[in-house]
Amino acid sequence: MPVSPASIPEPTAPTLGDYLRIVLRRWRIVAAAAVAGVLVAGFGLLVLGTQETARTDLNLNVISTDPFNAQRSAAGLLDGPTEVQIARSFAVAEAAADRLGDVSPQELRDGLSAELVTQATVIRISYTSSDPAVSRERADAIAAAYLDYRSQQAGERRQAVVDQVDARLDELRDSLTDVESRAAAAPAGSSAANQAESDRQLITIEVDSLLSQRNSLQLIDTSGGSVLTSASSNPIASSPSRLLVLVSGLLAGLVLGLAGAVAAHVLDRRVRSAEDAERFAGVPALAQLTGRVGAIPAGPADAEAFRTVRERLLARLGGTTGTFSVIDDTVADLPTEVSVDLAVALAQTGGPVRLLLPGVTPDFLERLRAGLGLQLLSRGSELSVWTPTGLPELRLVTTEHSGGIADPDAVLTRDLLAEVDRHRASELVVLALPPEAPHASRLAAVRVTGAVLWVLALGGTRRATLARDAEGFESFGTSLLGTVLVSGRRRLGAVEPDSAPAPAEPARPRRTEPPRDATPAAERTSRPRRRPAAARSAAPPPADALAAGPPLAEA
């Protein structure tokens, strides 16, 4: 059943499926934005560069006066903040700069960082620059300078203590010599002798203690530590990560592409899909012609689509007689072949079909003649009637001129409108308007026929035009039969070079249209009419003589 405009549902809010279809339909925008995001990220990496960080891992030796005391762990004896400050000190940087020879201490300190591993005696010396080789070289140089500095400082502190112990031992030796002299001079058992013995014992105890301390100091390991993993063995850490930057650029591009696809859909004013056509026209699409090149007659793929449209139309019209308009909302320079190929499919059922083609250009008419082998049946002052070779059920009616002052419309003349009224009861009349037909002509065609079939170009038909037509048709209570969708880039193909030439027009065409033969086409082709022998032997009269004969009564 045809759809009435009053029954067209109001547009609903977009769903997640609608957004997915928008993204799939405009995938080029999403893909272009994603590629642009990756290119921008890559360009940023190329211009700004990356920072390469090399790391050297060191194991520090704990310098203790009692290296064999296990009551405290070695990690507990280290002062983490102090070690980090020593590693970043100017003294260490200066020593490393002397090793390298081509860099200043301040430049080394700018790229230097140090970190003491928690609950361990491991410190990590890191250096950051734009060149990984330079970072490795400087990280190793700073680590070596740091270990040398620790070792030097420990040795100097130990030597200072040893020197103090030695000085005290010298004093005690002098004191012990003096005590020995006093003991030798004092009588045995006297108080002086006893006092000298007591002083000698005290001095001996202190000397023994100092000697023990001195021996302990000599056992202290003053080496700064050892290299666990050099910078050349550790992997380089890039900041920012190239992979992370490129992936971030890709994701940012995808997000912008998705937003751009939705924005392009919102701002787009053209019909882009079957869903758009159904939403704005209020009727489903009867078929979609996917090819970009049309033909008259239709090719195998399009012919199947037109047969589908035919069956749906006949079911909606409820018979093989009546009228409907074909509104061509495409943007092609020439009218689309949809109305012609559809009329051919309708005539192939055996019922009489009349296709009215107002405003046909001479170029398009020549294509029709070449493609269908049109034969001119009659040519009056206003209308010309044609029929395809081999398909007499179809008659095409073209106008000889545009509307004049007495005609109701620039496209639809009085004679053309009378043609609709004269044959609507006995034939299926299809009134096909060209794409450039004005709005008034469309309204007039729909008012006269009472039903409409839209031809929409995906990517070409404007939503505003479709809404304007739908609003005008609604005011007439027009039956909406459906839509046929074509590509916005679809064009009518050129005539094949080896195709048969169009039949020649008679020198004196008839002024009135001959009546239709009541015999079905199948019967005419299966049972050819036989002529008498005398007539068969005679030569056939020329076409001009036939055309000049008395006219037949108009159907």
C-alpha positions, 0 to 999 in steps of 0.5 A, a space after each residue: 500500500 502507498 504511504 500517506 504523508 500523514 503516516 510518516 513517523 517523526 524523526 527519532 533521536 540518533 542511536 549508537 547504531 546510527 553513529 556507527 553507520 556515520 563512522 563507517 560511511 565517512 571512514 575516509 575522514 577518520 582514516 585521514 585524521 588518524 594518518 594526520 595524527 601519526 604524521 604530526 607526532 612523527 614530525 614533532 619527534 623529528 623537530 623536537 627530538 627525543 631525550 636519551 637516558 643512559 644508566 650506570 649501576 654501582 655497588 658502593 663499599 661501606 667504609 666502617 671502622 669495624 668491617 667485621 661487625 654484623 650488627 648493622 647491615 651495610 645499607 643501614 650504614 649509608 646515608 642516601 641523601 648524602 651519597 646522591 648529593 656527592 654524586 651530583 656535586 661539582 667536584 665529581 662533575 669536574 673530575 668527570 669533565 677532566 676525563 672527557 675533555 670536551 664538556 664543562 662540569 656545569 653541562 654534566 651536572 645539567 644532564 646528571 641524575 642519581 638515585 640510591 636504591 632503597 634498602 640496598 647499597 646500589 646507586 644508579 647514575 643516569 645521564 640524559 642527552 639527545 645522543 645515546 652514545 654521548 649519554 652512555 659515555 658521560 654516565 660511565 665517566 661520572 660513575 668512575 669519577 664518583 667512585 674515585 672521589 669516594 675512595 679518595 675521601 675515605 683514604 684521606 679520612 683514614 690517614 688523618 686518623 692514623 696520623 693522630 694515633 701515631 702522634 699519640 703513640 709518640 707522646 706515650 712512648 716519651 712518657 713511657 721512657 720517662 716512667 722507666 727512668 723514674 722507676 730505675 732511680 727509685 729504691 725498690 718498694 718505695 712509693 716513687 717506685 710504686 707510682 712509676 710502676 702504676 704509670 707504666 701500666 697505664 701507659 702500656 694499656 693506652 699504647 695497646 689500645 692505640 695500636 689496636 685502633 691503628 691496626 683496625 684503621 689499616 684494615 678499612 677498605 677505602 675503595 669507593 665501590 664497583 661497577 655492576 652494570 655499565 651504561 653500554 650494557 644497560 638499555 637506553 631509555 627514550 623520553 618521550 617514547 617514540 612508540 608512545 608518541 606515535 600511538 598517542 598521535 594515532 589515538 588523538 587523530 582517531 578521536 578527532 576523526 570521529 568527531 569530524 565524521 559526526 560534525 560532517 554528518 551534522 553539517 552535511 545537507 545531502 542525502 548520503 544513505 538509504 537510512 537518510 532517504 527513508 528518514 527524510 522522505 518517510 518511505 523505504 527505498 525500493 531499490 539501490 542502483 550501485 553502479 556508476 554508469 547507467 545504460 538504456 536498456 538496463 544491464 543485467 544487474 540493474 535490470 534485476 533491480 528494476 524488476 524488483 521495483 516493478 513488482 513492488 510498485 504494482 503491489 502498491 498500485 494494486 493493478 496495471 493501470 493508473 498514474 504516478 509521477 517520477 520525481 528526479 532529484 538527481 544532479 546529473 546534466 542529463 535526466 537519469 535512465 531510471 524512469 525509462 528502464 523502469 517503464 521498460 520493466 513495467 511494459 515487459 509484464 504485457 500491460 500497456 505502459 505510457 511514459 511521458 517525458 516532458 522537457 527531453 533534450 535532443 541529446 537524450 532523445 537520440 540516446 533513447 532512439 539508439 538504445 531502444 530502437 525507437 520508432 516514431 508512431 506520430 508527431 503532432 504539433 504538441 506531442 510525439 509518440 514513440 515505441 521501442 522495437 520489439 516492445 509495442 506495449 511501451 509508448 514514449 511521449 515527448 513534447 515538441 516545445 516548452 509551455 507557452 502563455 496558454 499552458 499551465 506550466 513551463 514543463 507540463 503543457 495542456 496537451 501533456 496533462 490531457 494525455 494523462 487524463 485520456 489514458 489513466 483508466 486504460 494504461 499505466 501512465 508514468 509522468 517523469 520529470 527532468 532533474 531541472 524541473 521547477 518546484 511548481 512543475 513537481 507539485 503539478 505533476 504530483 497533483 495530477 497523478 496522485 502518486 509519486 516515486 522519487 529518484 534520489 542521488 546519494 551524495 547529490 540530493 539535498 535534504 532541503 529539496 527533499 523536505 520541500 517536496 515532501 511538504 508540498 506533496 503532503 498538502 495534496 495527500 499524495 501517495 508516496 510509493 517509495 524511492 530509487 537510490 542511485 550513486 551521486 556520480 552515476 552517469 548515463 553511459 555512451 552509446 556503444 560504437 557497434 550498436 545498431 543505428 536508430 530506425 529512420 523517421 518516416 518522411 511524412 509521419 502520422 499526425 495522430 497516434 495509431 491504436 494499440 493492437 489488441 493481440 498480445 505481443 507473445 501471440 504476435 511473435 508466435 503466429 505471424 500473419 500470412 499474406 496471399 501468394 500474390 501479395 507475397 510475390 509483390 514488392 513491399 511498398 516503401 515506408 514513405 508510401 505507408 506513412 502517406 496513407 490515410 491516418 488511423 483513428 486516434 486511440 
